[in-house]
Amino acid sequence: MAERENMTAVVAARWLCGIVARMLAAVTGAPAADIAGPRALAFGEATELLLRDNRDIRLARNAVEAAVATQVSARARPNPSLSAGATAIDPAHPGAGSLWNKPLDAVVQLSQLIERGDKRTFRDQGAGLLVEAVRDDLADTIRVQVRTLAVSYFDLMRAQEKVRIAEDTLGLFARTVAAARLRLKAGDIAQSDRSRINVDALRAENDRRQAEAERDRLRADLALQLGLEAASTSLVTVDAWPAADDIAFPADLDGLISRRADVQAATRRVEAADRFRSLARSLRTRDVTIAAQVERYPGQAHANTVGFGVSVPLFLNYNFDGEIRRSEVDRDAAQENLARVRATAMTEIRQAWTDLAAARDRVLRYDQSLLGEATHAAEAAEFAYRNGALGVIDLLDARRILVATEVDAITAQADLGKAIAAGRAALASEEAGQ
């Protein structure tokens, strides 16, 4: 019993220390939670930091640059080749004078590969479509990351509110514990009632610690997403809960899906696969290499000659069947991926509206009835207990119901915020994501 009383006293002392810390903060101007001060973060600022510093978005931008570089290579024409050589060298009679006057035949040749079958055109078009697809990937990455940011932001808001509720509850229990000690000495309550109050006070302390741990974890998650690791222990959300505004379900659902960045990316990859299939088929069109050369024969009447040549590959053993078949398989895979992405987008939109409607209804129920009723019941129980008209068990039950209702209410608010963000992300077209 003495140990339990000591633990209760510790709870009360911690609560009082918190009050003193807040008072000192008010006098000195320094926040009590963090000597360095909290890092206030509005959602708009968080979005700007996300677009600038998020690592996934940076990687997506790098992918765009890489795709552009690949297109530069794809549209380039083949380089000519220059070769030089010497023949008819007699080691036994090297001759006198400079190298130019020695008795050897010198040959200089310039050759150029000429691609036929529109190979360069197909290669350039395919690479260009992949550039557009990767840009769509960037827009889709932004869309997904903004939605993820909203989830992290509203989860942290919920955790902050849970800490506040836990601290308020702990303060209330600290006062109740002190009052119960006095009432026990006066003989107004039984020892069992005081024990029940002590147990609930200790549970309130555990709830506060758990809420703080969850808040700190969510702070770290949000900081990592925004590249704010240095402020991972001090982030504080400052926005209000979003209103339960209606977001109209799109009338032209097929058109909206077609404009989404992920669907656009998949569509362009199908088009690119078409070009690469044409490129593979064009491999059966023989390229031609033309060459011109100058040959010098020292000591002869006609010392210099000019020659021309043409080379054409002979497809005697292999006719590029493997490349063509691979390009057809790649195109089929691109079409399957497009169908999958469209189906996923459709499901995402419908699920977003289902979740949004459910979250809006939950918030309205808590705002219009549940939260008010629980608050009224708890206040009535506190009044009745102070006047001896209610037992401690009923008092503690009323408090538990109020705390649970408050936590459920802020959870509903967070779910609504996340549902709104998911709905907007589901509707985001290619243009909205850029």
C-alpha positions, 0 to 999 in steps of 0.5 A, a space after each residue: 500500500 505504501 508503495 502504491 501511495 508513493 507511486 501516486 505521489 510521483 504522478 502528482 509531483 510530475 504533474 506539478 513539475 509540468 505546471 512549474 515548467 510552463 510557468 517558467 516558460 511563460 516568464 522566460 519566453 522559452 517553450 517548456 517542451 524544448 529549450 531550443 523551441 518547437 519547430 512549427 510546421 504548417 501543411 503548406 510549408 510542409 508541402 514546399 519542403 516536400 517538393 524541394 527536399 523529399 528524396 523520392 521526388 529527387 530520385 524521380 527528377 534524376 530519372 527524368 534527366 537520365 531519360 533525356 540523356 538517353 534520348 540524346 543518344 537515341 537520336 544521334 546519327 552513327 559516327 563515321 570511321 577513319 582508318 589508315 594503314 600501310 602495306 608492302 613494307 620491305 624490312 630489308 630495304 626500308 629506303 632512305 629519307 623521310 617516312 613519306 618517301 619510303 617504299 610503302 603503300 599508304 591507305 586512308 579510308 573513310 567509312 559511314 554507316 547508313 541506317 535504313 528502315 527508319 531505325 533512327 526515327 523509331 529509336 528517337 520516338 521510343 526514347 522520347 515517349 519514355 522521357 514523357 513517361 518518366 515525367 509522368 512518373 515524377 508527377 505521380 511520385 509527387 501525387 503519392 508523396 503529397 498524399 503520404 505527407 497528409 497522412 503523416 501530418 494528420 497522424 502527428 496532429 492526432 498524436 499531439 491531441 492525444 498527448 494533450 488529452 493525456 496531460 489534462 487527464 493526468 492533471 485531473 487525477 492529480 487533483 483527485 488523488 490529493 482530494 482523496 487523501 484528505 477525504 480518506 483521513 476524514 473518513 468520507 471515502 473507503 480505502 478501496 475507493 482511494 485505491 481505485 483512484 490511485 490505479 486510474 491515476 497510474 494508468 493515466 500516467 502510462 497513457 501519457 507516456 505512450 502518447 508521447 512515445 507515439 508523438 515522437 515516433 510520428 515526428 521522426 517519420 515526418 521529419 524523414 519525409 521532409 528532410 528535416 532530421 535535425 528537427 525530428 524531436 521538435 516538429 509541431 503541427 499548427 494547422 486546424 483540422 480540415 472541414 468536412 467539405 464535399 468533394 464532388 464525385 467525378 462525372 467523367 470518370 473514364 476521362 479523369 482516369 485517362 488524365 492521371 499521371 500514372 495512367 499517362 505514364 503507362 499509356 506512353 510506355 505502350 506507345 514506346 513499346 510500339 515504336 521499339 517493336 517497329 525498331 526491332 522489325 526494321 532490323 531486317 532492313 539491311 544497313 549499308 556502309 559506304 567507304 572512300 579511300 585514297 591509296 599511295 604507291 611511291 615510286 610509280 607513275 600513278 602514285 595515288 589512287 582513289 577507291 570506293 566501296 559498299 558493304 551490306 550484311 548477309 542475313 544467312 544464319 540469323 534474321 533478328 527473330 529473337 529481338 522481334 519476339 522480345 519487342 512483341 512480349 514487351 508490348 504485351 506486358 506494357 498493355 497489361 500494365 496499362 490495364 492494371 494501372 487503370 483498374 487500380 486507379 478506378 478502385 482507388 477513386 471509389 475507395 477514396 469516396 467510400 472512406 471520405 463519406 464514412 469519415 465525414 459521418 463519423 466526425 459529424 456524429 462526434 461533433 453533433 452528439 457523442 462528444 457533447 454527451 460524454 462531456 456533459 456526463 463527465 461534468 455531471 459525474 464530477 459534480 455529483 461525486 464532489 457532493 457525495 451523490 455518486 460513487 467513485 466507480 461511476 466517476 471513474 467510468 465517466 472519465 474513461 468514457 470521456 477520454 475514450 470519446 475525445 480520443 475517438 473524436 480526434 481519430 475521426 478528425 484525422 481520418 477525415 483529413 486523410 480521406 480528403 487528401 486521398 480523395 484529392 490524390 485520387 482525382 489528381 490528373 497529370 497537370 495537377 501533379 506537376 
